[in-house]
Amino acid sequence: MALVDPAAVCCSLFPGLDEGLVEYISGGVVEDNVLLSRADLVGFVAPMLEEFCEGDEEKAEQLAGQLWEALRAGEGGDTGALSVAAEESAAPVTRTLQGQVSLADGSWEEDAGGGTKACGGKAEVAVKLDPAKTAKLKAQKEREAAKAAEKREKDIKIVTEEMRSLNLELEVAREQAAREKAVHGSLSMGALEVGPFQLPNPGGGADLLEDASCVLVPGHRYGLIGRNGKGKSTLLRWLAARRVEGFSSSLSVFYTHQEVTLTSEQELWTPAELVLHADVERRLLLTEAAELAQAEGESSEKAERITQIEQRLEAIGSAAAPERVAALLKNLGFRPDMLQKPMSALSGGWRVRSALACALFALPDVLLLDEPTNHLSIDAVMWLTRELSTNQAWDSRVIVVVSHDRFFLDDACTDMLHISGVARRLTQSRGSYSVWAERREEKQKATQRQADLRDAKAEKLRSYTQHGFKYGGSSGQINMQQKKLKELHKLETEGEETAEELADLQEDEELPLRLEAGGLLDKPAIQMQGVGFTYSAGGQGPMLFQGAELNINSKSRVVLLGENGAGKTTLVKLMQGELSPSVGLVQRAAGSRVLTVNQHHASQLDLDQSPLQFMASQFPGNGSLEHEGVLRGHLAG
């Protein structure tokens, strides 16, 4: 059974309609090659045609119904002429679709004699599939997709190379710190007075921070907070690269982030081998011991050095290191079978966990963690919180964490470092995130009260100074007016300063996240009955899960919980229709739309577009300033 191409029918019935809107409509009227019901289609399409029909809702509904009739006729495989009526002053109009066509990318052309007129114009239009234009359009789309993919790949390579360069820089610095400690011994670390420094914007433009400084005290755990895009991750990289004053070469620094880059050699290691390699002192001592053992000749200096190495290895518990690594990886959720796999076989989330394990095992002087909980299960997050807050090994070290998990920040951190994008300022405060947020809210209210009182006083002074004494006045009155005018100028200056302070205080105000309703369905949007799934060929291997039963309706709010690898993402893909169940049945209601936002959001975006441009590409509307205002309002929250 063939389907008329929705985009082609839209172009035929609604000539002149915005191409983006045509694409949006054509993508929504058919779900899994099944046409929506007439009521659903009219409800979906008619509102978007109202401006096209100059605000005539009835006409928009008629055209939407006309679209459904045309698509329905095509769905039935009618190879003859299809006549669809539209009303304009009680005069019928006929448009003819000639030939049977399939649901595929294509372009349509009018017969030479065909004329068009939007919204009820009196004309007869014959449309047919043009193979040449179809091939041209397909080639154009392929070129655009290839160009976008090439740019994304180029951007990824740039970021990967930058991170690989930083990793190499950090590795060299850690080895240098370990050698200095071997020569001079491990000295107790005092407070690190960092800065003052400027933090450049990697994307160009004004600096992210100006004249910034802070004091990092061993035993304290700092939560680095602030709005997205204000420089938190950039600051961590800046600290890790020792591009600020206050970090001596004898300090060992470990920086863990979401973009894990490994060398070709490290890709072949198991997670345990990677973590063992992170203990720089142990690695250097073992390497030196092996070199001395292979060296020819004997001397008292050689024997003494071997003894020193053996004593130091015993002091740091070198022999028990593999067992400690295994326990650490287990606490982070690694299964026994995963410990035997090479790093190249692990997904991004498990690679990030491996990098986190490296940082914890190395016990650096300064530990910098960028979103450490992103890929962790609830159990692993709880373990990490306990590890950082209760393990005495961290009492003599500094920890700085970037996280959007306020509960993790509350439980794991003792201090806050706040980046203000408005003021380009770094401020430091004692206490958990909740304490910081409460203080900030109180300060915001107090500052707002002062601003309101100042504005009221300024308004009275403004009224007085604008009097002018039109009919004259004594010298005392004129002097008083000048005095009040000076007072007014002072208040206005103070008001400008207060406005800047309020903007800084309000920068971190939490915005509500509204999930707009798509309307109620008369039956479940998604139903799962006895669903099981395996990635094995032919569905014969061990099931990832089985016996899944689930009903999701318009009012459902569901949280999927489970360890990494248990099948949560797979279950979502089954709901979307990206995967088919190995056993059981997944049904989606006709007319329902399933959209997903996942952690790999960058792959869903055109990074060359601004947020407004991206929204306009997804919801083109009629291109008016009014529609742009709606999109701006939606982005603003």
N, C-alpha and C positions, 0 to 999 in steps of 0.2 A: 504494500500500500504506500503510495507516494504522498508527499506533503508539498504544498506550495510554499516557496521560500517566504517567510513572514516579512523580511526586509524588502523584498521585491514588491510584495502586495502593498506594503505601507507606501513605498515610493510611487506606486501607481494610484492609490486612492488618495494620498495626501501629498501631492506635488508641492515642493517648496518647503516641506517640513525639515527642520534641522537634522542633519545627518546623524549627529550624536544621539538625538532623541529617537530617531528611527532605529538605531542600533539597540538602544535601551529597551524600546517597546518590543522589538523582534526577539530579544533575548528573554523576555518575561512572559510572552504569550504561549510559549511551548515549553513543556517540562518533560525531559526524557522522551522527546518525540511524541508527546501526547498533548493535544491542544487543550487549553483551559476550558472550563464550562463557559457558556455565554455570559452568565452573571459575573463570574470571576474576571473574565476578560474585560467586560465593559467597566467593571469597578476599577480595574487596574489601568486601563487605557484612557477612559473618558476624561479624567481630571487633567491629563497631560495634553489633551487636545483643545481644552477650553480657550486658551489664548489664541490658538490657531484658528478657532471658530469665532474669534472676537467676543469671547465671553458668553457665547450661547451654549449653556449646559445641555439643553435638549438636543441641539445639533451635534454636539460632541458625543453624546451617548448614541445618537443614530449612526455616526461614522464609526464608532467603536463596534457597534453591532454589525455594521456593514463589513468591517474587518473580520469579525468572527465568521460571518457567512461565507466570505471568500476563502478563508483558511479552511473552514469546514468542508466546503465543496472540493477543495484541493485534496484534503485528507481522504475523501471518499474516492479519489482517483478519477474524477469526472474529466474526461478528455475532450469534451465538447465545450461550447461557449458557456461561460458563467455570467449570468446577468445579476447585478446587484443594484437595488434601488436606493436612491437617496432623495430626500425631499427638499425642495427649494421652491417656496411659493406654490406648493402643490404640483410642481412640475417634475416628473420623474427624470432621472438621468441614468444611463447605462454605461458600465465599464465592462469590457470583455477580456477575460483571461483565456488565451488560446494555448492548448497543448498541456500535457501532463509534465510536471517538473518535480524535482526532488528537493529535500531540505538540505541545501548545501550552499557554500559561498557562491554568489553569482551576481551579475548585474543584469538589468533589464532595460529594454529600449522600447519606445513607442513605435507603432506603425507609422509610416510616413504621413498618413493622412490623419493621425490622431492628434487631438488637441487636449489640453488639460485646463482645469479651472478648480481652484481649491474650494473645499467645503460646499459642494453642491453646485459647482459650475456645470452648465449644460454642454457636455461633451461626451463622446464615446472614445475610450482609450483601449487599444489592444496591446497587451504586453507579452513579450516572449523572451526566453532565455537566449542570450547572445554568447556563444562559446568563446569568442575572441575576447570579449570584455571580462568574461569569467576568468579566463587564463591570466589576463592582464592584472585583474584585481588580486587574484591569488598570488601572483608573482610579487606584486607590490607589498602585500602583507608579509610574505616570506622575507623580503628584503628588510622591511622595517623590524621584524622580529629578530632577524640575524644581526642587524645593526645594534639593537638594544642589548641583545645577548653579548655581543662583542664588547660593548661599553661596560656592562656589568662585570664581565670577566676581567677586563682591564683594571677596573676599580678594585676588584678583589685581589688581583695580583699586587697592586700598589700597597694596599693595606697589609697583605700578607708579608710583603718584603719589608715594610716598616716594622712590623712586629718581630720578624725574624732578626732584623738588625738590632732591635732593642733587646731581644733575648740574648743575643751574642754579647752585647755590651754589658748586660747584667751578669752573664756567666763569667766574663773576664773580671768584672769588679768583685764578684764573690770569691773567685780563686785568689785574687790579690789580697782581699781581706783575710782569707784563711791563711795565706803565707805570712802576712804581717803578724797575725796572732800566734803563729807557730814560732816566730822569732821573738816577739816581745811578750808573749803570753796573753791570756784573755783578761783584759782589764774590765772592771765594772763600768757600765755605761751610765753616764750622767744624763741630765736633761739636754735634749737637742734643741737649740735655739735656731729655728729655721727662718731665713730671710734677713732683711726685707728683700722681696723679689717681685718682678713683674711676670705675669703668666700670659704669654702670647696666645692669640686665637689661631689654632691650626688652619682654620678656613679663611684667614685674613681678616682685616678690619681691626677694630679697637681691641686692646688687651682685655682678657677675661678678668684679670685681677690686677690691681695697682697697689704698689707699696704694701704687699701682703707679708705677714709674718705670723708665726705661731711657736709655741713651746711644747715639744713632745716629751712627756715624762715616762720613763720605763715603768711598766706595771699598769699603765693606763691604756684603755682601748677606746679609740676615737671613731665616732661615726661621722663620715663626711657627707653632708646633706646639702640640698639645694635643688632648684628646678632643673629639669632636663636641659641639656645644652648649655649650661652655665660654667662648665669646666671641671666637674668632679673627676672624671676619668683622665682628662688632660693633666690635672694636678697630680694624680697618682703616677702617671707616666713620667712627669717632670721630676717628682721626688725619686722615683726608681732609677732614673738616669743620672741622679746626683747633679742636676742642673740648678740647684739652689745651695746657698751657703748653709752650713750646719751639719752636713753629712760628710764625715771623714772617710778616707779610703779604707780604714780598718773596720768600718761597719759593714756587716753582711745584710743585704737587702733582698727580699724575695717579693716579686710582684706577680699576682695571679689575676688573669682576666679571662674574658669569654672567647677571645680569638686565639686558640691554642695552635701554635706553629711548631712543628718538629723537623729535625733534620731527616734525611733519607735513612741514616743509620738508626735514629731513634724510632722511626716508624716500624722497625723490625723488632724492637724490644717489647717485652711484656710489660704490663703496668707495674709489677713489682721491680723489674729491672730499672724502669724509668725513675721510680721513687728512690731506690737505693742510690742511683746516680746523683740525686739532688743533694745528698750529704757530701758537700765539697771537701770538708776536712777529712772525713773517713776515706773518700776516694783518693785524695792526694797522698795520705799516709800509706794506703795500700799500694799505690803506684810506686812510691819511693821505696817501700820495703821490698817490692819485687825487683826493682832496679838494683838495689844493694845486694840482694841474694844472687843476682846473675853476674854482678861485677867480680872480676878476677882479683885475687889477692886478699889478704887479711890485714887488718890494722886495728889498733885500739880505738881509733876514731870511728871506724866503720862499726865495730862491735858496740860501741857506746851509743851510736845513732840508732842502731837496730833495737837496742834495749829501750831507748827513749820512745821510739815508734810503738813498740809493743805495749809499753806502759800507757801511752796515750790512747791506743786503740782499746785497751782494756777499760780505761777510765770512761770512754764515751760509749762503752757497751757495743763494740763493733760486732762481736760474735753473735749477739742476739738481735742484730739489726733486721735480718730477714723475717724473724718472727714478729717484730714490731711493725714492719711494713705490712705483713699479712693481716694483722689485727686492725691496722689503720684502714686498709682498703675494705675490709669487711664492714667496719663501722660506717663507711661511706656507701655501702650498698652493693659492693662487688660480690658476685656469686663465684664459687670455686671454678666453674668452667670458664668464666671470663678472665680469670687470672692467667690462663694459658694462652690467650689470644694475643696476637701482636697489636700494637697500637693502631696500625693501619686498618684493622678490622673493627675498631670501636667507633661508635657514633660520636657526634660532637659533644653530647652531654656527658658521656663516659670519659672522653678525653679531658673535658673540663674538670671532672672529678679527679682524674689522675693528676692533673696539674695542681689541684688543691691539696691532694695528698703529698705531693712533692714539697709544697710550701710548708705544710705542717710538720713533715718529717725532718726538714732541714733545720728547723728551729732558728731562723735568722734573728739578727738583732732588731730588724724592722720588717714587719710583715704587712704588706699592702694587698688588700683583697678587694677586687672590683666585682660586685654582684656575686658573691660566693654561693648564695642559696638558689640561684636561678635553676639549676639542673638537679637539685637535691630533692629527695622524698621528704615527707614530714619527719620521719624517724631520723634521717640523716641531718636535717636542719637542727633538730633537738640535740643530737649528739654533738654537732659542731658548736652549738651554743654552750654546752657544758664544757667542751674541750677548751674553748677560748676563755671562759669565765672562771673555771675551777682548776685547770691544770697549772700547778705552781711553776712549771717551766716558763710560762709566759709572764711571770711576775717581774722578771728583769728585762723584759723586752717591750717594744712599742708595736701596737697594732692599729692600723687605720683601715676602716671598712667603708665601702660604698654599698648601700643596699636600699631598696624601696620597701623592704619588709620591716614595718615599724615595730612589730613584736620582736623580731630578731634584734633590732637595734636596742630596744628596751632591755632585753635580757643579756645581751652580749657586750654592750658598750658602757663606758663610765663617763665619757665626755663627748661633746659635739663640736664639730668644725663646720661652720655654715658659710656657704658661698652665696653672696648676693649678686645677682646679675645686674640689678638696677644700680647699686652703689659700687659694684666691682670691688667688693670688700670681703675679706676672710675674717670671721669672728669666731672666737673660742669660748666655750662655756662648760661648766661642770654639770654633770647629771645626765640622766637618760634622755631619750628622744621625747618622751611624754613630758618630762620636766621642762625641757627646752620649749616645746610647743605651748605649754601652759604659760610660761613666762612671756613668750612672744605675744600670745593673745592678750594677756593683761597689759603689756606695754602698748599694743596697738589700740586698745580701748582707751587707755589713759591719754595717749597722744591725740586720738580723735576728739576726746573731750576738750583738751586744751585748744585744739584747732577750732572747734565750734565756738568756744568762749572768745577766742581771739577774733574770729570772723564777726561775731556779734558786736564786739567792741569796735572793730574797724568800721563796720557799717554805720554805727552811731557817729563816729568821728568823721566819716565821709559825708554824712548828711549835714553835719555842722560846718565843715570846711567848705561845702558847696553853697552855703548860704549867700556869700558874696557881699552882704550888706549893701544891697542895691541902692538903698536910699541913704547911704552914709552910715557911719558908726564911729564911736569914740576910738581913740588910740588904744585904749585898754582892750576893747573888743577886737580890734584888728590884730593886736599882739597876741591875744588869746587864740585867734584863728590860726595865726602862723605857728603857734606852739602846738596846737592840735594837729596841724598839717604835718609837722615833723614827727609827732607821735604816730600818726597814721602811716607815714612812710616806713617807720621802724617796724610797725606791726605787719605791714605788707612784706617786708624783707624776711621777718621771722616766719610769716605764713608760707613763703616759698621754700624755706628750709624745712618747715614741718611737712609740706607736701612731698618733698623728696624722701623724708624719713618715713612717711606713711606709705609711699610707693614701695619702699624697701620692706616694710613690715607686712604689706599686703601681697607681696610677690609670692609667698608660699601658701597663700590661702587655698584651701582645698576646694576644688570645683566639683559639683555633683556630676556623676556619670549617669546619664539617662539612657536607658535602653528603650527606644521607641517601639510601641506595639505595632505589629503588622496586621492586626485584626484577628478576630476569633474564627477558628475553623470549626465546622460541625462534626469533625472526627479527628482522631489523633494525627498530628503532623508526621510522626515517625512511629512505626511499630516494628518490634523485633520479636520473633517467635522461634525459640529453640536454636538461636544462632551460635555457630561455632566457626572458628577460623584458624587456618594454618597457612604459612607461607611456603610450605613444601609443595613441590610440583605435583599436580594431580590431586591435591588435597588429601594425600595418604599419610603424611607425616604427623608428628605429635601436634595436638591442638594448642594454640596460644591461649585460647579460652573456649568454653563451650557451654551450651544451655543458657545463653543470655536471653532474658525476657525483659522487654522495655517498652513502655508506652510514653510518648512525649506529646503533650497537647499544647495549646496556646498559652497556658498558664504555668507550664512546667519551669522549674528552676533547679537544674540538676548539677551536682558536682561529682566528677569521676575521680575517685581516689585509688591509689595503688602504687606499688613500687615501679621504678623505671623498668621498662621492658615487659610489664605485665599486660600491655595491650590497650592502654587508654587511647592513644592516638589512632591505633588501628580501629578501635570501636567508633571513633569520630569519623574516620574515612568510610566506614561502612554506612554510617548515617548519611553522609554526603553522597554516597553512590560512587565514590572513587574506587572502592573495592567491592567485590561480591562475596557473600558468605560462602564458606566451604560447605556448611550444612545450615539448614534453617532458612528463614524468610525475613527479609527486610522490606518493608513497604513504606512509601512516602505518599502523602495525600497529594492528589493533583491540585495545583494552585499554590502549594506551599513552596517557600523558597528557603534554602538552607545556606547560610553564609558563615564563613569561618575566619577568625583572626588568630593566627598562631605566632609562636616565638620567632619564626623565620619571616617576620613581616617585611624585611627589606626586599625579599624576592617577589613580594606582591606589589611593590611600589615602583614608580618611575622616579628615580632619585634626581633626575634633572628638573623635575617639576616642583613648584611650590605647593604647599598643602592646598591652597585655593585652586590652583590649576589641576591638581589631581582630582579634587572633588568635582570640578566642572567636567573633567573627562569622564567621570563615572555617572554624573547626573547633569547632563548638559542643559536640560530645560529648554527655554526659548532664547537663551542668550541675552536676556534683558538685565538691566541694572538691578531690577527688583529681585530676580532670581539669584543674582550674585550676592545680594544682601542676605538672602535666606541662607546661602552656603556659608557666608562669613559668620552669620549668627550661630550656625550649627558648629562651626569650628571653634568659636569662642566659648562654647559650652552653654 
